[in-house]
Amino acid sequence: MIGAFAPTMSSEQHSGMDRTLVIECATEACSVALFDNADLRLVARRHEVLGRGHAERLIPMIAELPGNGSAGRICVSLGPGSFTGVRIGIAAARALAIAWNAAVEGYPTLALVAASHWQPETGPVTVCMEGGHAQWFVQNFDKYRLPEDNIRSLTHEDAASACRHSTIVGNRAKALAKLLGGDHLAIDLSADAQHFPHLGPNLLTSDLTPLYGRAPDAKPAAARP
């Protein structure tokens, strides 16, 4: 489906080369956003909570953006989140980068969730997202939206021990706050491409290696004697 609109660009698509396309499909939400490079002004966005079906919806959502979403730079979520969603997003970004001769970079999903948090004054937050296998992805961020520790996939009890801040954001924020008790502000958030301009500084990378947050579920077969 990528080839259906990417290789041949109209004049409107060519004019989009001074734009940035952001792809986020590592969680239950699938979102894309198009920005002007000059000031990262939002041009258009699409956001759908799918659960599953990212492979079927991602490219059509991009095609619904002005100029079929064409951009001179593509930024894609590296995870952690859904193993399938992460791979779909990276594969789409690479294919479109070839078709449009665009630069491509990756960013961590939990950092985008931290960037999605809004309060009158920026403060430190703990991000808590569903990790599957009865675990949560947890990472702490300082008031500059920079990570204070590594992404970890933890049991609920260990996640409570790892939480450093009174403000918790993410799709499992309320569950973690309930487990902790006490005075915690919990904000239910999913990653959303439209918040890309608020991403912490220096978190983009040209290395598109997925951030799975834990070891793969599948194990290699034992070598035969």
C-alpha positions in Angstrom: 0.0 0.0 0.0 3.0 2.3 0.5 3.8 2.2 -3.2 0.2 3.3 -4.0 0.9 6.9 -3.2 4.6 7.4 -2.2 6.8 7.1 -5.3 4.9 9.6 -7.6 4.6 13.0 -5.8 2.4 15.9 -6.9 3.6 19.5 -6.7 1.8 19.7 -3.3 3.8 16.7 -2.1 7.1 18.2 -3.4 6.3 21.4 -1.4 6.0 19.2 1.7 9.7 18.5 1.8 10.1 21.3 4.3 7.9 19.4 6.7 8.3 16.7 9.4 6.1 13.6 9.5 5.8 12.0 12.9 4.7 8.3 13.3 3.5 6.8 16.5 2.0 3.3 16.6 3.9 1.6 19.4 0.9 1.5 21.8 -2.9 0.9 21.5 -3.2 4.3 19.9 -2.1 5.0 16.3 -1.3 8.6 15.4 0.5 10.6 12.7 1.2 14.3 12.6 2.7 16.7 10.0 4.7 19.8 11.1 6.3 22.7 9.3 10.0 22.4 9.9 10.5 26.2 10.4 8.7 26.4 13.7 7.2 22.8 14.2 3.8 24.3 13.7 1.2 21.5 13.5 -0.2 21.2 9.9 -2.5 18.2 10.4 -2.9 15.1 12.5 -4.7 11.8 12.8 -5.2 9.9 16.0 -7.1 6.6 16.5 -7.2 4.2 19.5 -7.1 0.9 17.7 -5.8 -1.7 20.1 -4.9 -3.8 17.0 -4.9 -3.2 13.3 -2.1 -0.7 13.1 -0.8 -2.4 9.9 -4.1 -1.7 8.1 -4.6 1.9 9.3 -1.2 3.5 9.5 -0.6 4.1 5.8 -4.1 5.3 5.1 -3.9 7.7 8.0 -0.7 9.1 6.5 -2.3 9.4 3.1 -5.1 11.4 4.6 -2.7 14.2 5.6 -2.0 17.1 3.2 0.2 16.1 0.3 -0.2 12.4 1.3 1.9 13.3 4.4 5.0 13.8 2.3 7.9 15.2 4.3 11.6 15.8 4.1 12.1 14.3 7.6 10.3 11.4 9.2 10.4 10.7 12.9 9.1 7.4 14.2 8.5 5.8 17.6 11.1 3.1 18.6 9.1 1.8 21.5 8.7 0.2 23.9 5.2 -1.0 23.4 3.6 -3.5 21.1 6.3 -5.6 19.4 4.2 -5.6 16.2 3.3 -1.9 16.4 7.0 -0.9 16.8 8.1 -2.9 13.8 5.2 -1.6 11.6 6.1 2.0 12.4 9.8 1.6 11.7 9.2 -0.4 8.5 6.8 2.3 7.2 9.2 5.1 8.1 12.1 3.4 6.3 10.0 2.7 3.2 8.7 6.3 3.0 12.1 7.7 3.6 13.4 5.8 0.5 10.4 6.8 -1.6 10.6 10.5 -0.6 14.4 10.7 -0.2 13.7 11.9 3.3 15.8 11.8 6.5 14.5 9.4 9.2 15.1 9.5 13.0 13.6 7.6 15.9 12.5 8.6 19.4 11.5 6.7 22.6 7.8 6.2 23.1 7.8 6.8 26.8 9.6 10.2 26.3 6.8 11.2 24.0 4.3 10.3 26.7 6.2 12.4 29.2 6.2 15.3 26.6 2.4 14.9 26.3 1.9 15.9 30.0 0.8 19.5 30.5 0.7 21.4 33.7 1.1 25.2 34.5 4.7 24.6 35.4 6.8 21.8 33.9 7.8 19.3 36.6 9.2 15.8 36.9 7.0 12.9 36.0 7.0 9.1 36.2 5.7 7.4 33.0 3.8 4.1 33.4 2.6 2.2 30.4 1.2 -1.2 29.8 3.9 -3.7 29.1 2.1 -7.0 28.8 2.8 -10.2 30.6 1.5 -8.6 33.8 4.2 -6.0 33.7 4.4 -2.2 33.2 6.9 -0.1 31.4 8.3 2.5 33.8 10.6 5.4 33.4 11.2 8.6 35.4 11.8 12.0 33.7 13.1 15.3 35.2 11.5 18.7 34.8 13.3 19.1 31.4 11.6 16.0 30.1 14.9 14.1 30.1 15.1 10.5 31.3 16.5 9.9 34.8 16.8 6.2 34.4 16.5 3.4 31.8 13.2 2.0 30.5 12.2 -1.0 32.6 9.5 -3.7 32.3 8.5 -4.4 35.9 6.0 -6.3 37.9 3.4 -4.0 39.5 5.1 -4.2 42.9 8.5 -3.3 41.4 7.0 -0.5 39.4 5.7 1.0 42.6 9.2 0.9 44.1 10.6 2.4 40.9 8.2 5.4 40.9 10.1 8.6 41.9 7.6 11.3 41.4 4.2 12.4 42.7 2.9 13.0 39.1 2.4 9.8 37.1 1.3 9.8 33.4 0.6 7.0 31.0 -2.1 4.4 30.3 -1.4 2.7 33.6 -0.8 5.8 35.6 -4.1 5.5 37.6 -3.4 1.8 38.4 0.1 2.6 39.7 -1.2 5.6 41.7 -3.8 3.3 43.3 -1.2 0.8 44.1 1.0 3.4 45.7 -1.7 5.1 47.7 -1.0 8.5 49.2 -1.1 11.8 47.3 -0.3 11.1 43.6 -1.6 12.9 40.6 -2.4 10.3 37.9 -3.1 11.4 34.3 -4.3 8.8 31.8 -2.3 9.4 28.6 -1.3 7.6 25.5 1.5 8.5 23.1 0.3 11.1 20.6 2.3 12.3 17.6 1.0 15.8 17.9 3.1 16.3 21.1 6.3 15.7 19.2 7.5 19.4 19.5 7.6 19.0 23.3 9.9 16.0 23.2 12.9 16.4 25.5 16.0 17.7 23.8 18.6 15.5 22.2 16.3 12.4 22.3 16.2 11.8 18.5 18.5 9.2 17.1 19.4 8.0 13.6 19.7 4.4 15.1 16.3 2.8 14.3 16.9 -0.2 16.6 13.6 -1.0 18.4 13.4 -0.3 22.1 11.5 -3.4 23.3 12.0 -2.8 27.0 12.5 -6.5 27.7 13.9 -9.6 26.1 11.9 -11.2 23.2 9.3 -13.7 24.2 10.5 -16.3 21.7 13.6 -18.2 22.6 16.0 -19.8 20.0 15.7 -23.6 19.6 18.3 -25.6 21.4 21.1 -26.8 19.1 20.9 -30.4 18.1 23.8 -32.7 19.2 
